[in-house]
Amino acid sequence: MEQVRGRGRGSYIWGQSVHNIRIERLWVDFVEGVASKWVDFFYELELYYGLQPDNAAHIWLLHYLFLAALNADTQEWAEAWNSHKVTLPGQRRSPRDMFTFGLLEQGPRGLDSVVYQQEEAAFAHIEEFGVDWAAQSNPALLQHLADNNADSTSAGNPFSPFSIPETMNEVVVEPPVGPLTAEQITLLDTTLAARVDLSSREMGVHKLVWQEALSICTTFFEN
């Protein structure tokens, strides 16, 4: 963003900042709406149902069984969030409305194949850009911000308000390699479908799916 749009205009905000309060609120809502139930589910599998998080085959089986369901929950939550009303100065509009009407009012925009023109005027009060003043009094949101945004030393000029952090947050997830043959996967699918309801979205049924799948896969390598 800063390479294309230029520095010092609020295109991207680095590190901990009250300007990030809206995204922090979104993460709180996402954890409450989606992530927490899956985190609890995976912990339960580890504690009571034989999941070994350091076993690559177990991680592959988790992906195979539940990645589609987790993605479906995430997409469903995103659709609901994009349709909910956001309180803004003088208006209440959903993120989808803001995006759609923004395209109509200001034209299509993005990073691909676009030559950006110099803005006619910079933001009058860029230091207030993105600040949700009402959220500053919400202790739960502020605690979430403090817990998940540790202070870090900036690279480059330490006195510059636009310094980039020395270390970027990054999570590299390598796709696990499946230990089963195509024939074994087909047998897993058919046997599992005969034992449990694979269409159910109940977390209790997901536990049964894991137990049965782990049992079936174990038999493939016995004797």
C-alpha distance (Angstrom), angle and dihedral (degrees) to the residues before:
residue distance angle dihedral
M1 . . .
E2 3.78 . .
Q3 3.81 92.9 .
V4 3.81 91.5 53.7
R5 3.79 102.7 32.4
G6 3.79 100.8 30.2
R7 3.79 133.9 -113.2
G8 3.77 128.5 -75.8
R9 3.80 97.1 31.6
G10 3.81 100.5 96.3
S11 3.81 96.6 -104.7
Y12 3.80 89.7 137.1
I13 3.79 129.6 8.7
W14 3.78 115.2 -146.6
G15 3.79 123.9 -147.0
Q16 3.77 131.0 -20.8
S17 3.78 113.9 -6.6
V18 3.78 140.8 146.3
H19 3.80 84.2 -126.5
N20 3.81 87.8 72.6
I21 3.80 94.2 58.4
R22 3.80 94.5 110.3
I23 3.80 93.3 56.2
E24 3.80 89.3 45.2
R25 3.80 88.9 53.9
L26 3.81 89.4 49.8
W27 3.81 90.9 52.4
V28 3.81 91.0 49.8
D29 3.80 89.9 51.6
F30 3.81 91.8 46.4
V31 3.80 93.0 50.3
E32 3.79 91.1 49.3
G33 3.80 93.9 44.0
V34 3.80 102.6 40.5
A35 3.79 120.7 -10.4
S36 3.81 100.4 56.7
K37 3.81 95.4 59.8
W38 3.79 91.9 50.2
V39 3.80 93.0 46.0
D40 3.81 89.7 51.4
F41 3.80 89.7 46.2
F42 3.81 93.6 53.5
Y43 3.82 91.4 46.3
E44 3.81 89.7 52.3
L45 3.79 91.5 50.3
E46 3.79 89.3 52.3
L47 3.81 95.0 46.2
Y48 3.79 101.5 40.2
Y49 3.81 112.1 9.6
G50 3.78 107.3 50.3
L51 3.81 102.8 -99.4
Q52 3.81 111.5 156.9
P53 3.83 107.0 -162.8
D54 3.82 92.2 -163.2
N55 3.81 92.3 54.1
A56 3.81 110.3 96.5
A57 3.81 91.8 -155.7
H58 3.81 90.9 55.1
I59 3.80 91.3 49.6
W60 3.79 90.0 50.2
L61 3.81 90.1 51.1
L62 3.82 90.6 50.1
H63 3.79 89.9 53.2
Y64 3.78 92.8 45.9
L65 3.80 94.6 49.1
F66 3.79 104.2 36.4
L67 3.81 113.0 16.5
A68 3.80 92.7 90.3
A69 3.82 91.7 48.3
L70 3.81 92.0 48.0
N71 3.80 91.1 49.3
A72 3.81 90.5 48.4
D73 3.82 90.7 53.1
T74 3.80 90.0 48.5
Q75 3.81 93.5 49.6
E76 3.80 91.4 47.2
W77 3.79 90.9 51.4
A78 3.82 91.4 46.8
E79 3.81 91.1 52.1
A80 3.80 90.7 51.7
W81 3.81 92.7 45.7
N82 3.80 92.9 48.4
S83 3.80 89.0 55.2
H84 3.80 98.6 47.2
K85 3.79 120.8 101.2
V86 3.80 118.8 -103.2
T87 3.79 117.8 -156.3
L88 3.79 110.5 -127.3
P89 3.79 131.2 166.1
G90 3.79 105.3 -68.9
Q91 3.80 96.8 -8.2
R92 3.79 147.0 56.6
R93 3.81 113.6 -145.6
S94 3.78 136.2 155.0
P95 3.83 120.9 -115.5
R96 3.81 88.6 -112.1
D97 3.81 91.3 53.7
M98 3.80 91.7 47.2
F99 3.81 91.2 51.7
T100 3.81 95.2 44.6
F101 3.79 97.0 44.6
G102 3.81 89.6 41.3
L103 3.81 88.7 60.8
L104 3.80 90.2 50.3
E105 3.80 94.6 45.8
Q106 3.81 100.1 39.8
G107 3.79 104.3 18.2
P108 3.81 130.4 -115.6
R109 3.77 113.7 -41.0
G110 3.78 138.1 179.7
L111 3.78 142.1 119.3
D112 3.82 100.2 -87.8
S113 3.81 120.6 90.3
V114 3.80 93.0 -17.9
V115 3.77 126.4 129.7
Y116 3.77 107.6 -152.6
Q117 3.75 118.7 -140.4
Q118 3.75 122.3 -145.9
E119 3.79 109.5 -92.5
E120 3.78 113.6 -111.7
A121 3.77 91.0 -128.4
A122 3.79 135.2 7.4
F123 3.78 121.1 -123.2
A124 3.77 109.1 -73.2
H125 3.81 93.0 -139.3
I126 3.78 107.2 20.6
E127 3.81 91.0 162.8
E128 3.82 88.1 67.7
F129 3.80 95.7 44.3
G130 3.81 111.8 127.5
V131 3.79 96.3 1.8
D132 3.80 114.2 142.4
W133 3.78 100.3 -156.1
A134 3.80 94.9 -173.8
A135 3.80 90.8 56.4
Q136 3.81 91.5 56.2
S137 3.80 88.4 79.3
N138 3.82 94.4 51.1
P139 3.83 106.2 101.2
A140 3.83 94.0 -165.5
L141 3.81 92.7 56.5
L142 3.79 93.1 43.9
Q143 3.81 91.2 49.8
H144 3.81 90.0 49.9
L145 3.81 88.9 51.3
A146 3.81 92.0 50.2
D147 3.82 94.5 45.7
N148 3.80 96.1 49.3
N149 3.81 102.8 35.9
A150 3.77 109.5 59.5
D151 3.79 117.1 -174.0
S152 3.79 112.9 -98.8
T153 3.77 133.8 -171.3
S154 3.79 112.3 -104.3
A155 3.76 121.7 -130.5
G156 3.76 121.4 -128.5
N157 3.79 119.7 15.1
P158 3.84 108.2 13.3
F159 3.81 90.7 -160.3
S160 3.79 95.7 53.9
P161 3.83 116.4 101.4
F162 3.82 88.0 -146.2
S163 3.81 98.9 54.8
I164 3.80 115.7 143.3
P165 3.84 117.1 -130.8
E166 3.79 115.5 -102.8
T167 3.81 91.0 -130.2
M168 3.80 123.5 39.0
N169 3.79 121.6 -147.2
E170 3.78 107.7 -108.7
V171 3.78 136.0 162.5
V172 3.79 115.1 -165.1
V173 3.80 112.1 -161.2
E174 3.77 115.5 -173.3
P175 3.82 113.1 -157.9
P176 3.82 109.1 -112.1
V177 3.79 118.6 -115.2
G178 3.78 112.5 -120.1
P179 3.83 116.3 -123.4
L180 3.83 94.5 -156.5
T181 3.78 129.2 90.1
A182 3.80 121.2 -126.0
E183 3.80 89.8 -102.3
Q184 3.80 91.8 51.5
I185 3.81 91.8 49.5
T186 3.80 90.1 51.9
L187 3.81 90.4 49.7
L188 3.81 90.3 47.3
D189 3.80 90.8 52.8
T190 3.80 95.9 48.3
T191 3.81 95.5 43.2
L192 3.79 92.7 45.9
A193 3.82 92.6 48.8
A194 3.81 89.5 53.8
R195 3.81 92.9 52.7
V196 3.82 106.3 40.4
D197 3.80 140.5 20.7
L198 3.80 103.0 -99.5
S199 3.81 91.9 -176.1
S200 3.82 93.0 63.0
R201 3.80 118.4 106.8
E202 3.81 94.3 -163.3
M203 3.79 113.2 121.5
G204 3.81 90.0 -138.9
V205 3.79 89.9 58.7
H206 3.81 89.6 46.7
K207 3.82 87.6 59.3
L208 3.80 89.9 54.6
V209 3.81 89.6 48.5
W210 3.80 90.2 54.3
Q211 3.81 93.8 46.8
E212 3.78 93.8 49.1
A213 3.81 94.1 43.0
L214 3.80 92.3 49.4
S215 3.80 90.2 49.5
I216 3.81 92.5 48.8
C217 3.81 93.3 47.7
T218 3.80 91.1 48.2
T219 3.81 91.1 56.6
F220 3.80 90.6 55.3
F221 3.80 90.6 68.7
E222 3.81 100.9 37.9
N223 3.78 119.5 113.5
